[in-house]
Amino acid sequence: MRCQRCAQEQFVKAGRDRAGRQIYQCEACRRWQTDRSTSAFRGYRFSDDIIALAVRWYLRFRLPYADIAELLAERGAHVDVCWLLRASVQR
Ligand SMILES: [Zn+2]
């Protein structure tokens, strides 16, 4: 992992965020980040895999949001259809 601000690679553990992910603090600039800080899907509560799967289904099969939410629910990710709408509009 590399710091997004100063590009150093030395971190110390600095607790956990609300989702339970490990927080690391850069020893040089003191910036905090998690393993997910560099992800294109940071800020969303679902894992990158779930989001990528939903996007793939939507783009490849042109499924309606309600069907995608139902398929994700079968895989244990309970997604609100409104969340899918907001996520697709924001990105
Ligand atoms: Zn840094």
PDB file of the backbone (N, CA, C, O) and the ligand in Angstrom, with CONECT records:
HET     ZN  A 101       1
ATOM      1  N   MET A   1       0.850  -1.179   0.000  1.00  0.00           N
ATOM      2  CA  MET A   1       0.000   0.000   0.000  1.00  0.00           C
ATOM      3  C   MET A   1       0.894   1.240   0.000  1.00  0.00           C
ATOM      4  O   MET A   1       1.930   1.278   0.663  1.00  0.00           O
ATOM      5  N   ARG A   2       0.475   2.239  -0.747  1.00  0.00           N
ATOM      6  CA  ARG A   2       1.240   3.466  -0.907  1.00  0.00           C
ATOM      7  C   ARG A   2       0.349   4.642  -0.503  1.00  0.00           C
ATOM      8  O   ARG A   2      -0.842   4.670  -0.811  1.00  0.00           O
ATOM      9  N   CYS A   3       0.944   5.602   0.185  1.00  0.00           N
ATOM     10  CA  CYS A   3       0.195   6.780   0.627  1.00  0.00           C
ATOM     11  C   CYS A   3      -0.247   7.588  -0.596  1.00  0.00           C
ATOM     12  O   CYS A   3       0.533   7.801  -1.525  1.00  0.00           O
ATOM     13  N   GLN A   4      -1.504   8.033  -0.584  1.00  0.00           N
ATOM     14  CA  GLN A   4      -2.023   8.793  -1.720  1.00  0.00           C
ATOM     15  C   GLN A   4      -1.483  10.222  -1.748  1.00  0.00           C
ATOM     16  O   GLN A   4      -1.481  10.862  -2.800  1.00  0.00           O
ATOM     17  N   ARG A   5      -1.027  10.725  -0.607  1.00  0.00           N
ATOM     18  CA  ARG A   5      -0.538  12.098  -0.553  1.00  0.00           C
ATOM     19  C   ARG A   5       0.964  12.181  -0.821  1.00  0.00           C
ATOM     20  O   ARG A   5       1.407  12.969  -1.657  1.00  0.00           O
ATOM     21  N   CYS A   6       1.760  11.351  -0.098  1.00  0.00           N
ATOM     22  CA  CYS A   6       3.216  11.527  -0.178  1.00  0.00           C
ATOM     23  C   CYS A   6       3.930  10.323  -0.805  1.00  0.00           C
ATOM     24  O   CYS A   6       5.152  10.348  -0.958  1.00  0.00           O
ATOM     25  N   ALA A   7       3.194   9.278  -1.167  1.00  0.00           N
ATOM     26  CA  ALA A   7       3.718   8.104  -1.858  1.00  0.00           C
ATOM     27  C   ALA A   7       4.673   7.264  -1.000  1.00  0.00           C
ATOM     28  O   ALA A   7       5.384   6.414  -1.536  1.00  0.00           O
ATOM     29  N   GLN A   8       4.702   7.484   0.308  1.00  0.00           N
ATOM     30  CA  GLN A   8       5.499   6.642   1.192  1.00  0.00           C
ATOM     31  C   GLN A   8       4.772   5.309   1.393  1.00  0.00           C
ATOM     32  O   GLN A   8       3.572   5.197   1.143  1.00  0.00           O
ATOM     33  N   GLU A   9       5.515   4.313   1.845  1.00  0.00           N
ATOM     34  CA  GLU A   9       4.907   2.999   2.047  1.00  0.00           C
ATOM     35  C   GLU A   9       4.988   2.532   3.488  1.00  0.00           C
ATOM     36  O   GLU A   9       4.754   1.357   3.768  1.00  0.00           O
ATOM     37  N   GLN A  10       5.314   3.431   4.408  1.00  0.00           N
ATOM     38  CA  GLN A  10       5.412   3.048   5.809  1.00  0.00           C
ATOM     39  C   GLN A  10       4.188   3.541   6.568  1.00  0.00           C
ATOM     40  O   GLN A  10       3.927   4.741   6.648  1.00  0.00           O
ATOM     41  N   PHE A  11       3.439   2.584   7.125  1.00  0.00           N
ATOM     42  CA  PHE A  11       2.201   2.884   7.825  1.00  0.00           C
ATOM     43  C   PHE A  11       2.218   2.256   9.208  1.00  0.00           C
ATOM     44  O   PHE A  11       2.938   1.291   9.460  1.00  0.00           O
ATOM     45  N   VAL A  12       1.403   2.825  10.108  1.00  0.00           N
ATOM     46  CA  VAL A  12       1.131   2.201  11.397  1.00  0.00           C
ATOM     47  C   VAL A  12      -0.371   1.976  11.474  1.00  0.00           C
ATOM     48  O   VAL A  12      -1.146   2.734  10.890  1.00  0.00           O
ATOM     49  N   LYS A  13      -0.783   0.945  12.187  1.00  0.00           N
ATOM     50  CA  LYS A  13      -2.203   0.680  12.356  1.00  0.00           C
ATOM     51  C   LYS A  13      -2.799   1.753  13.265  1.00  0.00           C
ATOM     52  O   LYS A  13      -2.191   2.144  14.261  1.00  0.00           O
ATOM     53  N   ALA A  14      -3.993   2.223  12.910  1.00  0.00           N
ATOM     54  CA  ALA A  14      -4.620   3.319  13.657  1.00  0.00           C
ATOM     55  C   ALA A  14      -6.084   3.031  13.951  1.00  0.00           C
ATOM     56  O   ALA A  14      -6.919   3.933  13.890  1.00  0.00           O
ATOM     57  N   GLY A  15      -6.404   1.776  14.272  1.00  0.00           N
ATOM     58  CA  GLY A  15      -7.778   1.440  14.638  1.00  0.00           C
ATOM     59  C   GLY A  15      -8.575   0.927  13.453  1.00  0.00           C
ATOM     60  O   GLY A  15      -8.025   0.550  12.419  1.00  0.00           O
ATOM     61  N   ARG A  16      -9.896   0.924  13.637  1.00  0.00           N
ATOM     62  CA  ARG A  16     -10.791   0.412  12.595  1.00  0.00           C
ATOM     63  C   ARG A  16     -11.892   1.431  12.320  1.00  0.00           C
ATOM     64  O   ARG A  16     -12.268   2.212  13.194  1.00  0.00           O
ATOM     65  N   ASP A  17     -12.406   1.406  11.075  1.00  0.00           N
ATOM     66  CA  ASP A  17     -13.510   2.300  10.741  1.00  0.00           C
ATOM     67  C   ASP A  17     -14.832   1.634  11.117  1.00  0.00           C
ATOM     68  O   ASP A  17     -14.847   0.531  11.663  1.00  0.00           O
ATOM     69  N   ARG A  18     -15.956   2.323  10.816  1.00  0.00           N
ATOM     70  CA  ARG A  18     -17.269   1.802  11.202  1.00  0.00           C
ATOM     71  C   ARG A  18     -17.589   0.474  10.541  1.00  0.00           C
ATOM     72  O   ARG A  18     -18.352  -0.318  11.094  1.00  0.00           O
ATOM     73  N   ALA A  19     -17.026   0.214   9.375  1.00  0.00           N
ATOM     74  CA  ALA A  19     -17.274  -1.041   8.672  1.00  0.00           C
ATOM     75  C   ALA A  19     -16.355  -2.158   9.147  1.00  0.00           C
ATOM     76  O   ALA A  19     -16.468  -3.289   8.676  1.00  0.00           O
ATOM     77  N   GLY A  20     -15.445  -1.859  10.073  1.00  0.00           N
ATOM     78  CA  GLY A  20     -14.541  -2.867  10.599  1.00  0.00           C
ATOM     79  C   GLY A  20     -13.247  -3.006   9.824  1.00  0.00           C
ATOM     80  O   GLY A  20     -12.441  -3.890  10.114  1.00  0.00           O
ATOM     81  N   ARG A  21     -13.037  -2.141   8.838  1.00  0.00           N
ATOM     82  CA  ARG A  21     -11.797  -2.210   8.058  1.00  0.00           C
ATOM     83  C   ARG A  21     -10.643  -1.586   8.844  1.00  0.00           C
ATOM     84  O   ARG A  21     -10.834  -0.613   9.574  1.00  0.00           O
ATOM     85  N   GLN A  22      -9.454  -2.149   8.688  1.00  0.00           N
ATOM     86  CA  GLN A  22      -8.272  -1.618   9.356  1.00  0.00           C
ATOM     87  C   GLN A  22      -7.920  -0.245   8.793  1.00  0.00           C
ATOM     88  O   GLN A  22      -7.878  -0.056   7.577  1.00  0.00           O
ATOM     89  N   ILE A  23      -7.668   0.711   9.688  1.00  0.00           N
ATOM     90  CA  ILE A  23      -7.217   2.039   9.273  1.00  0.00           C
ATOM     91  C   ILE A  23      -5.711   2.094   9.474  1.00  0.00           C
ATOM     92  O   ILE A  23      -5.195   1.672  10.509  1.00  0.00           O
ATOM     93  N   TYR A  24      -5.005   2.622   8.468  1.00  0.00           N
ATOM     94  CA  TYR A  24      -3.559   2.799   8.533  1.00  0.00           C
ATOM     95  C   TYR A  24      -3.249   4.290   8.483  1.00  0.00           C
ATOM     96  O   TYR A  24      -3.935   5.057   7.808  1.00  0.00           O
ATOM     97  N   GLN A  25      -2.198   4.691   9.214  1.00  0.00           N
ATOM     98  CA  GLN A  25      -1.777   6.084   9.193  1.00  0.00           C
ATOM     99  C   GLN A  25      -0.367   6.161   8.632  1.00  0.00           C
ATOM    100  O   GLN A  25       0.531   5.448   9.080  1.00  0.00           O
ATOM    101  N   CYS A  26      -0.182   7.020   7.660  1.00  0.00           N
ATOM    102  CA  CYS A  26       1.124   7.213   7.050  1.00  0.00           C
ATOM    103  C   CYS A  26       2.071   7.816   8.091  1.00  0.00           C
ATOM    104  O   CYS A  26       1.713   8.772   8.780  1.00  0.00           O
ATOM    105  N   GLU A  27       3.257   7.266   8.202  1.00  0.00           N
ATOM    106  CA  GLU A  27       4.208   7.770   9.191  1.00  0.00           C
ATOM    107  C   GLU A  27       4.803   9.108   8.770  1.00  0.00           C
ATOM    108  O   GLU A  27       5.242   9.875   9.626  1.00  0.00           O
ATOM    109  N   ALA A  28       4.829   9.405   7.486  1.00  0.00           N
ATOM    110  CA  ALA A  28       5.436  10.652   7.012  1.00  0.00           C
ATOM    111  C   ALA A  28       4.467  11.830   7.106  1.00  0.00           C
ATOM    112  O   ALA A  28       4.809  12.862   7.685  1.00  0.00           O
ATOM    113  N   CYS A  29       3.260  11.691   6.543  1.00  0.00           N
ATOM    114  CA  CYS A  29       2.340  12.832   6.485  1.00  0.00           C
ATOM    115  C   CYS A  29       1.144  12.695   7.420  1.00  0.00           C
ATOM    116  O   CYS A  29       0.337  13.619   7.518  1.00  0.00           O
ATOM    117  N   ARG A  30       1.012  11.566   8.107  1.00  0.00           N
ATOM    118  CA  ARG A  30      -0.042  11.311   9.096  1.00  0.00           C
ATOM    119  C   ARG A  30      -1.423  11.141   8.477  1.00  0.00           C
ATOM    120  O   ARG A  30      -2.416  11.138   9.205  1.00  0.00           O
ATOM    121  N   ARG A  31      -1.516  11.000   7.178  1.00  0.00           N
ATOM    122  CA  ARG A  31      -2.812  10.800   6.530  1.00  0.00           C
ATOM    123  C   ARG A  31      -3.326   9.398   6.831  1.00  0.00           C
ATOM    124  O   ARG A  31      -2.554   8.440   6.881  1.00  0.00           O
ATOM    125  N   TRP A  32      -4.653   9.285   7.033  1.00  0.00           N
ATOM    126  CA  TRP A  32      -5.263   7.988   7.282  1.00  0.00           C
ATOM    127  C   TRP A  32      -5.817   7.418   5.996  1.00  0.00           C
ATOM    128  O   TRP A  32      -6.301   8.157   5.139  1.00  0.00           O
ATOM    129  N   GLN A  33      -5.749   6.106   5.858  1.00  0.00           N
ATOM    130  CA  GLN A  33      -6.390   5.434   4.735  1.00  0.00           C
ATOM    131  C   GLN A  33      -6.618   3.973   5.071  1.00  0.00           C
ATOM    132  O   GLN A  33      -6.007   3.427   5.989  1.00  0.00           O
ATOM    133  N   THR A  34      -7.509   3.351   4.311  1.00  0.00           N
ATOM    134  CA  THR A  34      -7.778   1.927   4.457  1.00  0.00           C
ATOM    135  C   THR A  34      -7.341   1.231   3.181  1.00  0.00           C
ATOM    136  O   THR A  34      -6.876   1.865   2.233  1.00  0.00           O
ATOM    137  N   ASP A  35      -7.499  -0.091   3.177  1.00  0.00           N
ATOM    138  CA  ASP A  35      -7.174  -0.839   1.961  1.00  0.00           C
ATOM    139  C   ASP A  35      -8.056  -0.405   0.800  1.00  0.00           C
ATOM    140  O   ASP A  35      -7.700  -0.578  -0.366  1.00  0.00           O
ATOM    141  N   ARG A  36      -9.204   0.158   1.132  1.00  0.00           N
ATOM    142  CA  ARG A  36     -10.178   0.517   0.110  1.00  0.00           C
ATOM    143  C   ARG A  36     -10.044   1.956  -0.368  1.00  0.00           C
ATOM    144  O   ARG A  36     -10.793   2.379  -1.249  1.00  0.00           O
ATOM    145  N   SER A  37      -9.119   2.708   0.185  1.00  0.00           N
ATOM    146  CA  SER A  37      -9.001   4.132  -0.146  1.00  0.00           C
ATOM    147  C   SER A  37      -8.673   4.372  -1.611  1.00  0.00           C
ATOM    148  O   SER A  37      -9.012   5.424  -2.152  1.00  0.00           O
ATOM    149  N   THR A  38      -8.030   3.434  -2.251  1.00  0.00           N
ATOM    150  CA  THR A  38      -7.666   3.623  -3.653  1.00  0.00           C
ATOM    151  C   THR A  38      -8.690   3.011  -4.600  1.00  0.00           C
ATOM    152  O   THR A  38      -8.534   3.090  -5.819  1.00  0.00           O
ATOM    153  N   SER A  39      -9.735   2.402  -4.048  1.00  0.00           N
ATOM    154  CA  SER A  39     -10.737   1.756  -4.885  1.00  0.00           C
ATOM    155  C   SER A  39     -11.600   2.787  -5.609  1.00  0.00           C
ATOM    156  O   SER A  39     -11.853   3.870  -5.080  1.00  0.00           O
ATOM    157  N   ALA A  40     -12.046   2.456  -6.802  1.00  0.00           N
ATOM    158  CA  ALA A  40     -12.978   3.323  -7.529  1.00  0.00           C
ATOM    159  C   ALA A  40     -14.330   3.351  -6.836  1.00  0.00           C
ATOM    160  O   ALA A  40     -15.129   4.258  -7.069  1.00  0.00           O
ATOM    161  N   PHE A  41     -14.595   2.358  -5.981  1.00  0.00           N
ATOM    162  CA  PHE A  41     -15.878   2.261  -5.302  1.00  0.00           C
ATOM    163  C   PHE A  41     -15.801   2.672  -3.841  1.00  0.00           C
ATOM    164  O   PHE A  41     -16.672   2.299  -3.054  1.00  0.00           O
ATOM    165  N   ARG A  42     -14.779   3.431  -3.458  1.00  0.00           N
ATOM    166  CA  ARG A  42     -14.672   3.862  -2.060  1.00  0.00           C
ATOM    167  C   ARG A  42     -15.863   4.757  -1.731  1.00  0.00           C
ATOM    168  O   ARG A  42     -16.367   5.495  -2.578  1.00  0.00           O
ATOM    169  N   GLY A  43     -16.288   4.669  -0.492  1.00  0.00           N
ATOM    170  CA  GLY A  43     -17.439   5.454  -0.064  1.00  0.00           C
ATOM    171  C   GLY A  43     -18.729   4.664  -0.098  1.00  0.00           C
ATOM    172  O   GLY A  43     -19.712   5.062   0.527  1.00  0.00           O
ATOM    173  N   TYR A  44     -18.746   3.562  -0.809  1.00  0.00           N
ATOM    174  CA  TYR A  44     -19.919   2.707  -0.832  1.00  0.00           C
ATOM    175  C   TYR A  44     -19.758   1.625   0.226  1.00  0.00           C
ATOM    176  O   TYR A  44     -18.647   1.193   0.533  1.00  0.00           O
ATOM    177  N   ARG A  45     -20.890   1.195   0.776  1.00  0.00           N
ATOM    178  CA  ARG A  45     -20.804   0.219   1.861  1.00  0.00           C
ATOM    179  C   ARG A  45     -20.618  -1.209   1.378  1.00  0.00           C
ATOM    180  O   ARG A  45     -20.237  -2.082   2.158  1.00  0.00           O
ATOM    181  N   PHE A  46     -20.884  -1.458   0.099  1.00  0.00           N
ATOM    182  CA  PHE A  46     -20.744  -2.821  -0.415  1.00  0.00           C
ATOM    183  C   PHE A  46     -19.326  -3.044  -0.940  1.00  0.00           C
ATOM    184  O   PHE A  46     -18.615  -2.103  -1.295  1.00  0.00           O
ATOM    185  N   SER A  47     -18.945  -4.311  -0.976  1.00  0.00           N
ATOM    186  CA  SER A  47     -17.593  -4.638  -1.425  1.00  0.00           C
ATOM    187  C   SER A  47     -17.455  -4.366  -2.925  1.00  0.00           C
ATOM    188  O   SER A  47     -18.443  -4.272  -3.654  1.00  0.00           O
ATOM    189  N   ASP A  48     -16.223  -4.247  -3.353  1.00  0.00           N
ATOM    190  CA  ASP A  48     -15.961  -3.989  -4.764  1.00  0.00           C
ATOM    191  C   ASP A  48     -16.535  -5.100  -5.645  1.00  0.00           C
ATOM    192  O   ASP A  48     -17.031  -4.838  -6.741  1.00  0.00           O
ATOM    193  N   ASP A  49     -16.466  -6.342  -5.159  1.00  0.00           N
ATOM    194  CA  ASP A  49     -16.971  -7.471  -5.939  1.00  0.00           C
ATOM    195  C   ASP A  49     -18.475  -7.361  -6.190  1.00  0.00           C
ATOM    196  O   ASP A  49     -18.946  -7.598  -7.302  1.00  0.00           O
ATOM    197  N   ILE A  50     -19.216  -7.002  -5.151  1.00  0.00           N
ATOM    198  CA  ILE A  50     -20.670  -6.889  -5.289  1.00  0.00           C
ATOM    199  C   ILE A  50     -21.022  -5.763  -6.256  1.00  0.00           C
ATOM    200  O   ILE A  50     -21.892  -5.927  -7.112  1.00  0.00           O
ATOM    201  N   ILE A  51     -20.355  -4.632  -6.125  1.00  0.00           N
ATOM    202  CA  ILE A  51     -20.642  -3.493  -7.003  1.00  0.00           C
ATOM    203  C   ILE A  51     -20.286  -3.828  -8.447  1.00  0.00           C
ATOM    204  O   ILE A  51     -21.046  -3.519  -9.365  1.00  0.00           O
ATOM    205  N   ALA A  52     -19.126  -4.462  -8.648  1.00  0.00           N
ATOM    206  CA  ALA A  52     -18.722  -4.825 -10.005  1.00  0.00           C
ATOM    207  C   ALA A  52     -19.698  -5.822 -10.621  1.00  0.00           C
ATOM    208  O   ALA A  52     -19.998  -5.746 -11.813  1.00  0.00           O
ATOM    209  N   LEU A  53     -20.190  -6.751  -9.815  1.00  0.00           N
ATOM    210  CA  LEU A  53     -21.158  -7.728 -10.312  1.00  0.00           C
ATOM    211  C   LEU A  53     -22.464  -7.049 -10.720  1.00  0.00           C
ATOM    212  O   LEU A  53     -23.027  -7.362 -11.769  1.00  0.00           O
ATOM    213  N   ALA A  54     -22.945  -6.121  -9.896  1.00  0.00           N
ATOM    214  CA  ALA A  54     -24.188  -5.409 -10.217  1.00  0.00           C
ATOM    215  C   ALA A  54     -24.029  -4.592 -11.494  1.00  0.00           C
ATOM    216  O   ALA A  54     -24.921  -4.570 -12.343  1.00  0.00           O
ATOM    217  N   VAL A  55     -22.896  -3.927 -11.622  1.00  0.00           N
ATOM    218  CA  VAL A  55     -22.652  -3.127 -12.829  1.00  0.00           C
ATOM    219  C   VAL A  55     -22.573  -4.025 -14.053  1.00  0.00           C
ATOM    220  O   VAL A  55     -23.113  -3.689 -15.107  1.00  0.00           O
ATOM    221  N   ARG A  56     -21.901  -5.168 -13.921  1.00  0.00           N
ATOM    222  CA  ARG A  56     -21.780  -6.105 -15.041  1.00  0.00           C
ATOM    223  C   ARG A  56     -23.148  -6.601 -15.495  1.00  0.00           C
ATOM    224  O   ARG A  56     -23.455  -6.608 -16.687  1.00  0.00           O
ATOM    225  N   TRP A  57     -23.962  -7.013 -14.533  1.00  0.00           N
ATOM    226  CA  TRP A  57     -25.304  -7.492 -14.883  1.00  0.00           C
ATOM    227  C   TRP A  57     -26.110  -6.397 -15.557  1.00  0.00           C
ATOM    228  O   TRP A  57     -26.824  -6.645 -16.528  1.00  0.00           O
ATOM    229  N   TYR A  58     -25.989  -5.183 -15.035  1.00  0.00           N
ATOM    230  CA  TYR A  58     -26.762  -4.087 -15.607  1.00  0.00           C
ATOM    231  C   TYR A  58     -26.319  -3.782 -17.043  1.00  0.00           C
ATOM    232  O   TYR A  58     -27.154  -3.601 -17.928  1.00  0.00           O
ATOM    233  N   LEU A  59     -25.021  -3.727 -17.263  1.00  0.00           N
ATOM    234  CA  LEU A  59     -24.528  -3.362 -18.585  1.00  0.00           C
ATOM    235  C   LEU A  59     -24.621  -4.514 -19.581  1.00  0.00           C
ATOM    236  O   LEU A  59     -24.962  -4.297 -20.744  1.00  0.00           O
ATOM    237  N   ARG A  60     -24.325  -5.727 -19.145  1.00  0.00           N
ATOM    238  CA  ARG A  60     -24.281  -6.870 -20.056  1.00  0.00           C
ATOM    239  C   ARG A  60     -25.673  -7.364 -20.423  1.00  0.00           C
ATOM    240  O   ARG A  60     -25.963  -7.623 -21.591  1.00  0.00           O
ATOM    241  N   PHE A  61     -26.538  -7.492 -19.406  1.00  0.00           N
ATOM    242  CA  PHE A  61     -27.847  -8.102 -19.638  1.00  0.00           C
ATOM    243  C   PHE A  61     -28.987  -7.097 -19.627  1.00  0.00           C
ATOM    244  O   PHE A  61     -30.138  -7.465 -19.864  1.00  0.00           O
ATOM    245  N   ARG A  62     -28.678  -5.814 -19.351  1.00  0.00           N
ATOM    246  CA  ARG A  62     -29.685  -4.747 -19.322  1.00  0.00           C
ATOM    247  C   ARG A  62     -30.850  -5.099 -18.410  1.00  0.00           C
ATOM    248  O   ARG A  62     -32.012  -4.873 -18.750  1.00  0.00           O
ATOM    249  N   LEU A  63     -30.528  -5.655 -17.251  1.00  0.00           N
ATOM    250  CA  LEU A  63     -31.567  -6.023 -16.301  1.00  0.00           C
ATOM    251  C   LEU A  63     -32.073  -4.774 -15.586  1.00  0.00           C
ATOM    252  O   LEU A  63     -31.305  -3.843 -15.341  1.00  0.00           O
ATOM    253  N   PRO A  64     -33.358  -4.751 -15.253  1.00  0.00           N
ATOM    254  CA  PRO A  64     -33.859  -3.636 -14.445  1.00  0.00           C
ATOM    255  C   PRO A  64     -33.273  -3.691 -13.036  1.00  0.00           C
ATOM    256  O   PRO A  64     -32.859  -4.750 -12.563  1.00  0.00           O
ATOM    257  N   TYR A  65     -33.244  -2.527 -12.371  1.00  0.00           N
ATOM    258  CA  TYR A  65     -32.647  -2.448 -11.041  1.00  0.00           C
ATOM    259  C   TYR A  65     -33.289  -3.423 -10.054  1.00  0.00           C
ATOM    260  O   TYR A  65     -32.601  -4.011  -9.219  1.00  0.00           O
ATOM    261  N   ALA A  66     -34.590  -3.589 -10.152  1.00  0.00           N
ATOM    262  CA  ALA A  66     -35.285  -4.480  -9.214  1.00  0.00           C
ATOM    263  C   ALA A  66     -34.780  -5.920  -9.366  1.00  0.00           C
ATOM    264  O   ALA A  66     -34.617  -6.624  -8.370  1.00  0.00           O
ATOM    265  N   ASP A  67     -34.532  -6.359 -10.601  1.00  0.00           N
ATOM    266  CA  ASP A  67     -34.016  -7.713 -10.825  1.00  0.00           C
ATOM    267  C   ASP A  67     -32.595  -7.854 -10.297  1.00  0.00           C
ATOM    268  O   ASP A  67     -32.242  -8.892  -9.737  1.00  0.00           O
ATOM    269  N   ILE A  68     -31.777  -6.819 -10.471  1.00  0.00           N
ATOM    270  CA  ILE A  68     -30.406  -6.860  -9.953  1.00  0.00           C
ATOM    271  C   ILE A  68     -30.430  -6.942  -8.429  1.00  0.00           C
ATOM    272  O   ILE A  68     -29.670  -7.706  -7.834  1.00  0.00           O
ATOM    273  N   ALA A  69     -31.297  -6.159  -7.801  1.00  0.00           N
ATOM    274  CA  ALA A  69     -31.413  -6.204  -6.338  1.00  0.00           C
ATOM    275  C   ALA A  69     -31.824  -7.597  -5.880  1.00  0.00           C
ATOM    276  O   ALA A  69     -31.327  -8.091  -4.868  1.00  0.00           O
ATOM    277  N   GLU A  70     -32.737  -8.238  -6.627  1.00  0.00           N
ATOM    278  CA  GLU A  70     -33.187  -9.580  -6.267  1.00  0.00           C
ATOM    279  C   GLU A  70     -32.056 -10.599  -6.418  1.00  0.00           C
ATOM    280  O   GLU A  70     -31.890 -11.464  -5.558  1.00  0.00           O
ATOM    281  N   LEU A  71     -31.283 -10.509  -7.494  1.00  0.00           N
ATOM    282  CA  LEU A  71     -30.160 -11.433  -7.703  1.00  0.00           C
ATOM    283  C   LEU A  71     -29.081 -11.237  -6.632  1.00  0.00           C
ATOM    284  O   LEU A  71     -28.498 -12.208  -6.151  1.00  0.00           O
ATOM    285  N   LEU A  72     -28.820  -9.986  -6.264  1.00  0.00           N
ATOM    286  CA  LEU A  72     -27.830  -9.734  -5.213  1.00  0.00           C
ATOM    287  C   LEU A  72     -28.323 -10.253  -3.866  1.00  0.00           C
ATOM    288  O   LEU A  72     -27.534 -10.752  -3.064  1.00  0.00           O
ATOM    289  N   ALA A  73     -29.622 -10.135  -3.618  1.00  0.00           N
ATOM    290  CA  ALA A  73     -30.183 -10.639  -2.357  1.00  0.00           C
ATOM    291  C   ALA A  73     -29.991 -12.148  -2.247  1.00  0.00           C
ATOM    292  O   ALA A  73     -29.767 -12.672  -1.156  1.00  0.00           O
ATOM    293  N   GLU A  74     -30.079 -12.845  -3.382  1.00  0.00           N
ATOM    294  CA  GLU A  74     -29.848 -14.292  -3.364  1.00  0.00           C
ATOM    295  C   GLU A  74     -28.407 -14.618  -2.979  1.00  0.00           C
ATOM    296  O   GLU A  74     -28.121 -15.707  -2.480  1.00  0.00           O
ATOM    297  N   ARG A  75     -27.506 -13.672  -3.212  1.00  0.00           N
ATOM    298  CA  ARG A  75     -26.093 -13.856  -2.859  1.00  0.00           C
ATOM    299  C   ARG A  75     -25.751 -13.246  -1.509  1.00  0.00           C
ATOM    300  O   ARG A  75     -24.580 -13.193  -1.133  1.00  0.00           O
ATOM    301  N   GLY A  76     -26.750 -12.788  -0.781  1.00  0.00           N
ATOM    302  CA  GLY A  76     -26.535 -12.296   0.572  1.00  0.00           C
ATOM    303  C   GLY A  76     -26.301 -10.806   0.686  1.00  0.00           C
ATOM    304  O   GLY A  76     -26.058 -10.316   1.789  1.00  0.00           O
ATOM    305  N   ALA A  77     -26.365 -10.064  -0.406  1.00  0.00           N
ATOM    306  CA  ALA A  77     -26.186  -8.609  -0.357  1.00  0.00           C
ATOM    307  C   ALA A  77     -27.550  -7.961  -0.550  1.00  0.00           C
ATOM    308  O   ALA A  77     -28.096  -7.953  -1.653  1.00  0.00           O
ATOM    309  N   HIS A  78     -28.085  -7.426   0.525  1.00  0.00           N
ATOM    310  CA  HIS A  78     -29.413  -6.832   0.462  1.00  0.00           C
ATOM    311  C   HIS A  78     -29.272  -5.359   0.071  1.00  0.00           C
ATOM    312  O   HIS A  78     -28.935  -4.499   0.885  1.00  0.00           O
ATOM    313  N   VAL A  79     -29.541  -5.113  -1.196  1.00  0.00           N
ATOM    314  CA  VAL A  79     -29.348  -3.798  -1.797  1.00  0.00           C
ATOM    315  C   VAL A  79     -30.703  -3.179  -2.060  1.00  0.00           C
ATOM    316  O   VAL A  79     -31.604  -3.828  -2.590  1.00  0.00           O
ATOM    317  N   ASP A  80     -30.840  -1.916  -1.687  1.00  0.00           N
ATOM    318  CA  ASP A  80     -32.063  -1.189  -1.979  1.00  0.00           C
ATOM    319  C   ASP A  80     -32.026  -0.741  -3.438  1.00  0.00           C
ATOM    320  O   ASP A  80     -30.985  -0.310  -3.935  1.00  0.00           O
ATOM    321  N   VAL A  81     -33.159  -0.844  -4.116  1.00  0.00           N
ATOM    322  CA  VAL A  81     -33.222  -0.429  -5.516  1.00  0.00           C
ATOM    323  C   VAL A  81     -32.875   1.048  -5.649  1.00  0.00           C
ATOM    324  O   VAL A  81     -32.257   1.448  -6.636  1.00  0.00           O
ATOM    325  N   CYS A  82     -33.261   1.856  -4.681  1.00  0.00           N
ATOM    326  CA  CYS A  82     -32.946   3.290  -4.724  1.00  0.00           C
ATOM    327  C   CYS A  82     -31.435   3.495  -4.673  1.00  0.00           C
ATOM    328  O   CYS A  82     -30.919   4.418  -5.304  1.00  0.00           O
ATOM    329  N   TRP A  83     -30.718   2.648  -3.931  1.00  0.00           N
ATOM    330  CA  TRP A  83     -29.256   2.761  -3.882  1.00  0.00           C
ATOM    331  C   TRP A  83     -28.658   2.501  -5.252  1.00  0.00           C
ATOM    332  O   TRP A  83     -27.742   3.203  -5.680  1.00  0.00           O
ATOM    333  N   LEU A  84     -29.177   1.486  -5.944  1.00  0.00           N
ATOM    334  CA  LEU A  84     -28.671   1.191  -7.287  1.00  0.00           C
ATOM    335  C   LEU A  84     -28.899   2.373  -8.225  1.00  0.00           C
ATOM    336  O   LEU A  84     -28.037   2.712  -9.035  1.00  0.00           O
ATOM    337  N   LEU A  85     -30.064   2.990  -8.103  1.00  0.00           N
ATOM    338  CA  LEU A  85     -30.358   4.152  -8.946  1.00  0.00           C
ATOM    339  C   LEU A  85     -29.393   5.286  -8.659  1.00  0.00           C
ATOM    340  O   LEU A  85     -28.853   5.887  -9.587  1.00  0.00           O
ATOM    341  N   ARG A  86     -29.168   5.588  -7.384  1.00  0.00           N
ATOM    342  CA  ARG A  86     -28.271   6.684  -7.011  1.00  0.00           C
ATOM    343  C   ARG A  86     -26.846   6.387  -7.443  1.00  0.00           C
ATOM    344  O   ARG A  86     -26.154   7.261  -7.965  1.00  0.00           O
ATOM    345  N   ALA A  87     -26.399   5.130  -7.221  1.00  0.00           N
ATOM    346  CA  ALA A  87     -25.027   4.761  -7.564  1.00  0.00           C
ATOM    347  C   ALA A  87     -24.796   4.850  -9.064  1.00  0.00           C
ATOM    348  O   ALA A  87     -23.722   5.261  -9.503  1.00  0.00           O
ATOM    349  N   SER A  88     -25.783   4.473  -9.845  1.00  0.00           N
ATOM    350  CA  SER A  88     -25.609   4.508 -11.299  1.00  0.00           C
ATOM    351  C   SER A  88     -25.617   5.939 -11.819  1.00  0.00           C
ATOM    352  O   SER A  88     -24.977   6.227 -12.831  1.00  0.00           O
ATOM    353  N   VAL A  89     -26.324   6.837 -11.151  1.00  0.00           N
ATOM    354  CA  VAL A  89     -26.386   8.229 -11.596  1.00  0.00           C
ATOM    355  C   VAL A  89     -25.117   8.969 -11.195  1.00  0.00           C
ATOM    356  O   VAL A  89     -24.634   9.813 -11.950  1.00  0.00           O
ATOM    357  N   GLN A  90     -24.561   8.665 -10.005  1.00  0.00           N
ATOM    358  CA  GLN A  90     -23.389   9.389  -9.492  1.00  0.00           C
ATOM    359  C   GLN A  90     -22.132   9.071 -10.276  1.00  0.00           C
ATOM    360  O   GLN A  90     -21.292   9.952 -10.457  1.00  0.00           O
ATOM    361  N   ARG A  91     -21.973   7.852 -10.742  1.00  0.00           N
ATOM    362  CA  ARG A  91     -20.698   7.464 -11.378  1.00  0.00           C
ATOM    363  C   ARG A  91     -20.795   7.468 -12.871  1.00  0.00           C
ATOM    364  O   ARG A  91     -19.816   7.167 -13.554  1.00  0.00           O
TER     365      ARG A  91
HETATM  366 ZN    ZN A 101       1.801  10.018   3.456  1.00  0.00          ZN2+
END
